[in-house]
Amino acid sequence: MRSFFGYIFSVILITSLLLVFYFLVVPQNSNNQKYLSPLPDFLTLGFNKQATLLDLWSPFIEKIQGSEKDIPDYTAKSVLMYDLETNKTLFEDNSTTRMPMASLTKIMTAIIALENKKPDDSYYVYGSNLVGEDSMGLTSGEVLSQEELLYGLMLPSGNDASEVLASNYPEGRGAFIQAMNDKARALGLKDTIFSNPSGLQGDGIQHTTASDLLVITRYALDNFPLFGKIVSTYEYVIPATSTHKEFDLFNETNLLTTYPGVKGVKTGYTPEAGMCLVTLLDYQGHKIIGIVLNSENRREEMRNFLDYSLNQLNITPPAHQ
């Protein structure tokens, strides 16, 4: 009996000591204090709502050794060719240099939209969404589904579609842009910042790197099959409904119909950013993401770099135009 009461006393004593330690030593969640976390702030939900799905993958970027005689001529200020299957850099030049990215912004716009779909899947077009330049042809007052807008966002690079997705975000356009930047931080990216959902110049500082774009593009392709389906589509017709007209959308420039194995992804251009292009090649067991920024001829240079990359893997490039 004495041993029993001794056991109970020991349990009570240890529990009491633990409680005292907890309340006196561990910071409490009051107006002036918060619980400590082993994670940095940008990876905790209390500071970053986009940290719900973490994917802290980092590419292994390295300079290519060997002869330069086979490297194609290029004008791009930044280039990165990367094989996701072998986790190998096939070519790089200034891939960690911060540069404006124009409509390549829309890859992140699509990510935030896909992770925050409206329950009723109805997106209203406001007059303020019709910002001009590249457009899918929306009219104020129309209502479309998220998937329809994503086709308009990625194929003709619709600035209007990007603004509709942002303005229909639960807390509004500003919160959508904040979510884009929070997602960049949640992916571990330190050289990317967004000032709008379209990539148009004039809304403030916006820049990224080819290396960061590789991480963003891989994340979109790995987590959202719909994204991969959309960016690999050359033409898409959205039939007219009671809430919107018909849209006939084309995916131009990205070698989809001229280079076997190319599966999209996105073009971009502003006078500040120059011609930009992110391309996915899925060929003979390899998935190569190619990125050229500020190029004078993005299509030809990407085609040449895809050939070069396959040769680096000892694969004969396919016949192409």
N, C-alpha and C positions, 0 to 999 in steps of 0.2 A: 504493500500500500504506500509505504514511504517513497519507494522508487517511482511509483505512478505520479504522486504529487510533485516529486522532483522533476519529472519529465515535463509536466504541465507548466511548472514554474520556469523552466528553461525555455520552453516555447514562447511563453508570454514575454520573458525578458528579451529574447532575441528579436521578436517582432517589434517590441517597443523601441529597441535600439535602432532598428532599421527605419522605423517611422521618424524617429528624431533626426537621424542622418538625412533622410529624404527631405524633410521640411526645412532643415537648417542649412544643408549643403547644396542641394540641387535647386537651381533657380526655378521659381514658380511662375505660372502664367497669369500675371496681373497686368494692370495698365502699364507698368514700367518694366516688366520682365517678361521673358519668353523662354520656352523650353529650348535647351541646346540641342543641336543636331550635328551628327558627324559629317553630314553632307554640306557642301557650300550652298549659300542662299539660293543661287540660280538653279539648283537642282531640287529644291524643296517646294511643295505645293503652297506653303504659306507665302512665298515670295514669287513663285512662278507657276501660274495655273497650267502652263503647257508642259509641265514636267510629269504628267500622268503616264506618258509612254516614252520611256528613255531608250535611246539607241546611241550610245556613246562610241560609235565606230569611228576610227581615225585612219585615213589612208596612209600607206607607207610611201612618202614622196622622196624620190632620190634622183640624182642626176644620172643620165644614161652615159655609160662609158663606151668608148669605141670610136670608130671612124665617123666623121661628120659628112662624108661624101654622099651617103644615102639619105640624109635628112632632106626632105623637100623644102623648097623655097617657101617662105611665108612672110606675111606682113603683120600678122597678129601680134599684139603687144604682150599677150599672155596665152600660153597653150598648156594643156594637160591631157594626156592620153593614158587611160588607166584600165587595166584588166581586173575585173572584180573576181574572176575565178582563181587567178593565181595571186591576187593582191599585189600586183606588180605595176610599177610605173613603166610605161612604154616610151613616153617622151614627156618632157616638161620644160617650160621656159617661163620664168616669172610667175609660177603657179601660186605663190603665196603673196603676191603683190596686190594691194587693194586697188580695185578699179570699179567704175560705174558699170551696171549690168543691164540697164534698160529692161526689156520685157522678160528677161530671165527671172525677174522678180516674181512672175506669175507662177512659177513652180511652187514657191512658198505660199502664194495666195491659194493655190489649189489644195495644198496640205491643210491649211487652217480651215478652209471651207469643208473639206472632207471629214475633218475631226470634229466639226461643230455643225452638223446638218440640222436644219430646222425640223421640228417634229411634224409639221404639216407639209413640209417640202414645197412651200410656195414662197417665191421670191419676187417681191414687188419692184418694178422699175420706176424710180423717181427721176424727175427731170434733171436733178443735179448729178445723176449718174452718167449722163450723156456728155462725156468730157472731150470727145473728138478724137482725131487721128485714127489709129487702127480700131476697128469696130466690128461687132457681129451684126449690127443693124437694129438694135433695140429701139423701141418707142416708149415714151413715158406712159405709164398706166398698164403696161403689159405685165403678166405674171407668168413666170417660168419655173421649172423644177431645177434643183441643183445640178443634176446631170446635164440638162440642156445648157445651162450656163457654163458648165465646165468645158463642154465641147466648144462653145463660143469663146471661152477664155483661151484655150490652148491651140485651136486650129487657126483661126484668123487673128489670134492675139488680141481679142476684144477688150479694149480699155473699159468700155461700157459694162461688159460682163464682170470685170474685176470690181468695179465700183458697186454694182448691184450686190455681189456677194458680200462685200465689206459693209455696206449700209444696212443689210438685213441681219447682220450679226447681232446677237442679243443686246449687247451694250453699245452698239453703234460702230461707225467707221473708225473712230479713234481707238476703240478697244480692239478692233480687228487688227489694226496696224501694230498695236502693242503686243497682241498675241503672236504676230509674225516675228517680232524681235525677241519675245520670250522663247519662242520655239527655237530660234537660232541659238540662244544661250543654252537651252535644254539639250541641244545637239552638240554642245561643247564648242560652238563657233565663236571666235573672238574678233573676227575681221569682217563681219557682216552686219549691216544695219539697213533697215527699210524706212522710207518716209511716206510711202503710199502703196496701194495694192497693185498698181499697174506698171511701175517703172518709169513713168513719164518724168521728165526733168521739171524742176521748179518748186517742188514741195519741201525741199530741205536736203540734208545730207543723206546719201544712199550709196553704199558700196559693198563689194564682196570680193572674194578671190576665186580663182579657178578651183583651188583645193576645197574651199567651203562649198562651192556649187556642186562639186562631186559628192560631198556628204549629203547635201540637201536632195539631190536627184536620186541618189541611192535610197535614201529614206522614203521618198515618194514611191519609187518603184517597188520596194520591198514590202511596204505596208498597205498599199492601196491598188489592188488589181484593176479597179476602174481607171485609175490614172494611167497605168500602162496601156490599157485598151484604148483610151482616148488619144494619147499622144502617138499611137501607132496607126491611127485612122487617117486616110488621105482625104476622103470626102464623107460628109455626114449631113443628111437632110433631116431637119426637125419639122415634122408635119404641123400644119396650122391646127390650133385648138380654139376653144371659145375664149381663151385668155391671151392668145398671142398669134401672130402671123407665122407663115412658113419661113424657115431659114435654110439656106443651102450653103454649107460651110466647107472650106478647103484648107488643107494643111500644106503650105507651100515651103519651098526652099530646103527642107531637111532631108533630101536624098531618099525619101520613102519609096519612090517609084523608080529610082535609077541605080541604087546600090543594094544588091541582095543582102538581107540580114539587118538592114537599118530599121529600127523600131521607133523612130521619133527622136527628140523630145521637144525642144523649144528653140525658137529664134528670138532675137532682140535687136533693136536699133534705136538709138537717139544720136544726134550730132555729138553729144558729149561722150557716149559709150562706144560709138562706132558700131560696126556689124559684129554681132555676137551669136554664138550658136552652141547649144548642148545637144549631143547626138548619142544615142544608144545603138551599138552594133551587137547583135546576137548571132554569132557565126561559129560553126564547128566547135561547139562546147565552150566558147569564150564569150563573155559579156564585157564589151569595151565601152566605157563612157569617155567621149571626147568633148573637150571644151576649148573653144577659141574665143578670145575677147579682143575687141577693137581691131578687127580685121578689115582689110579692103576688099577681100573676096572670100567670105566665110565658106561658101559652098565648095569651091574648088580646093581651098586649103584643107577643109575637113575631109574631103574625098582623098586627097593625097596623104593626109595623116592616118586615115584608116588603112590605106594600103601599107604604109610604112609600119604601122602597129602590127598588122598581121604578119608581115615579113619578120618582125622582131620575134614573133612566136613560131617562126618556121612554118607558117601557113600561107599558101598561095592565095592572094586576094581573088575574089570572084570577078568575072567579067562584068563591067558596069559602064554606064554612060558618063 
